[in-house]
């Protein structure tokens, strides 16, 4: 059985043949399908200049698992503290090193994979919970743009926030 597919090429030249049912999880490809911008020839290749092969393989794996999920909603959703609604499968899938997690977020944004981007961002937020500013800076390789004196002043000015 020859299922309709699309060939996706990563930035490092790896080509994957992806079933269209799976590929439609990638918002960018779904839009191409809806606007008849898909290549007619199944041997043609769609280059994804911002996604490395190892990350693209993970995205395909995620899309295969989620291919039959309901459509993500476009509505503005602001739910404070709702970081526990990541499925067990997604939590396991996103249990990767920091660099890979950030690359997955960037690729999900580039390819418009809303549910993956949302779950990955929640994973980052969960990793930051309960950490001090210094611990977060170290984990994310963020250099302070404050001098030690300026940092102390900000800490003193915001002392009241510790009790909120």
C-alpha positions as CSV (number, residue, x, y, z in Angstrom):
1,X,0.0,0.0,0.0
2,X,1.6,3.2,-1.1
3,X,0.4,6.0,1.2
4,X,0.7,9.6,0.0
5,X,3.8,11.1,1.5
6,X,6.0,14.2,1.4
7,X,9.8,14.2,1.5
8,X,11.2,16.5,4.1
9,X,14.9,17.5,4.0
10,X,16.7,18.7,7.1
11,X,19.3,21.4,7.2
12,X,22.0,18.8,7.2
13,X,20.7,17.0,4.2
14,X,18.8,14.1,5.7
15,X,15.6,13.3,3.8
16,X,12.6,11.6,5.4
17,X,9.5,10.3,3.6
18,X,6.6,11.3,5.8
19,X,3.0,10.1,5.5
20,X,0.8,13.1,4.7
21,X,-1.5,12.1,7.6
22,X,1.5,12.5,9.9
23,X,2.9,15.6,8.1
24,X,-0.3,17.5,8.5
25,X,0.6,17.8,12.2
26,X,3.1,20.4,11.0
27,X,1.0,23.5,10.6
28,X,3.2,24.8,7.7
29,X,2.6,21.6,5.7
30,X,-1.1,21.5,6.6
31,X,-1.4,25.1,5.2
32,X,0.4,24.0,2.0
33,X,-2.1,21.2,1.7
34,X,-5.1,23.5,2.2
35,X,-3.9,26.1,-0.3
36,X,-2.8,23.5,-2.9
37,X,0.8,24.5,-2.6
38,X,2.0,20.9,-2.2
39,X,4.3,19.5,-4.8
40,X,2.4,17.2,-7.2
41,X,5.4,14.9,-7.6
42,X,5.9,12.7,-4.6
43,X,9.6,12.4,-5.4
44,X,10.1,16.2,-4.9
45,X,11.7,17.3,-1.6
46,X,10.6,20.1,0.8
47,X,13.7,21.6,2.4
48,X,13.4,22.6,6.0
49,X,16.4,25.0,6.4
50,X,16.1,25.6,10.1
51,X,15.7,22.0,11.3
52,X,18.6,19.5,11.8
53,X,18.0,15.8,11.0
54,X,18.1,14.6,14.5
55,X,15.4,17.2,15.6
56,X,13.3,16.5,12.4
57,X,13.3,12.8,13.3
58,X,12.0,13.6,16.8
59,X,9.3,15.9,15.3
60,X,8.2,13.1,13.0
61,X,8.1,10.7,15.9
62,X,6.0,13.2,17.9
63,X,3.7,13.7,14.9
64,X,3.2,10.0,14.3
65,X,2.0,9.6,17.9
66,X,-0.3,12.7,17.7
67,X,-1.5,12.3,14.1
68,X,-5.1,11.6,15.1
69,X,-5.3,14.2,17.9
70,X,-8.0,16.9,17.7
71,X,-6.9,20.3,16.1
72,X,-5.3,22.8,18.5
73,X,-7.4,25.8,19.1
74,X,-6.3,29.2,18.0
75,X,-7.9,31.0,20.9
76,X,-5.9,33.0,23.4
77,X,-5.4,30.8,26.4
78,X,-4.0,32.2,29.6
79,X,-4.1,29.6,32.4
80,X,-1.9,30.5,35.3
81,X,-0.3,27.5,36.9
82,X,-1.7,25.0,34.4
83,X,1.6,23.3,33.8
84,X,0.5,19.8,34.9
85,X,-1.5,19.1,31.7
86,X,1.4,17.6,29.7
87,X,0.5,14.1,28.8
88,X,2.7,11.3,30.2
89,X,3.8,10.5,26.7
90,X,4.8,14.1,25.9
91,X,6.5,14.5,29.3
92,X,8.6,11.4,28.5
93,X,9.2,12.6,24.9
94,X,10.4,16.0,26.2
95,X,12.6,14.5,28.9
96,X,15.7,15.6,26.9
97,X,18.7,17.8,27.5
98,X,18.2,21.6,27.6
99,X,19.8,22.1,24.1
100,X,17.5,19.6,22.5
101,X,14.4,21.0,24.2
102,X,15.2,24.5,22.9
103,X,15.8,23.1,19.4
104,X,12.5,21.3,19.6
105,X,10.7,24.6,20.6
106,X,12.5,26.5,17.8
107,X,11.6,23.8,15.2
108,X,8.0,23.6,16.5
109,X,7.7,27.3,16.1
110,X,9.2,27.3,12.6
111,X,6.9,24.5,11.4
112,X,3.9,25.8,13.4
113,X,3.4,22.7,15.5
114,X,1.3,24.4,18.2
115,X,0.7,21.5,20.6
116,X,4.3,20.4,20.7
117,X,5.5,24.0,21.2
118,X,3.0,24.5,24.0
119,X,4.1,21.3,25.8
120,X,7.8,22.0,25.3
121,X,7.4,25.6,26.7
122,X,5.5,24.2,29.7
123,X,8.4,21.8,30.2
124,X,10.8,24.7,30.3
125,X,8.6,26.5,32.7
126,X,8.4,23.4,35.0
127,X,12.2,23.1,35.0
128,X,12.4,26.7,36.2
129,X,9.9,26.3,39.0
130,X,11.4,26.8,42.5
131,X,14.8,27.8,41.2
132,X,16.6,31.0,42.1
133,X,17.6,33.6,39.6
134,X,21.1,32.3,39.7
135,X,20.1,28.7,39.1
136,X,18.0,29.7,36.1
137,X,20.8,31.8,34.7
138,X,23.2,28.8,35.0
139,X,20.7,26.3,33.6
140,X,20.0,28.5,30.5
141,X,23.4,30.0,30.1
142,X,22.2,33.6,30.7
143,X,24.7,36.2,31.8
144,X,23.5,38.9,34.1
145,X,23.5,42.4,32.6
146,X,23.5,43.9,36.1
147,X,26.5,44.7,38.2
148,X,26.5,42.9,41.6
149,X,25.5,46.3,43.2
150,X,22.6,46.8,40.8
151,X,21.4,43.2,41.4
152,X,21.4,43.8,45.1
153,X,19.4,47.0,44.7
154,X,16.8,45.2,42.6
155,X,16.6,42.4,45.2
156,X,16.0,45.0,48.0
157,X,13.4,46.9,46.0
158,X,11.5,43.7,45.3
159,X,11.9,42.1,48.8
160,X,8.1,42.4,49.3
161,X,7.5,39.9,46.4
162,X,8.9,37.0,48.5
163,X,5.7,37.2,50.7
164,X,3.2,37.2,47.9
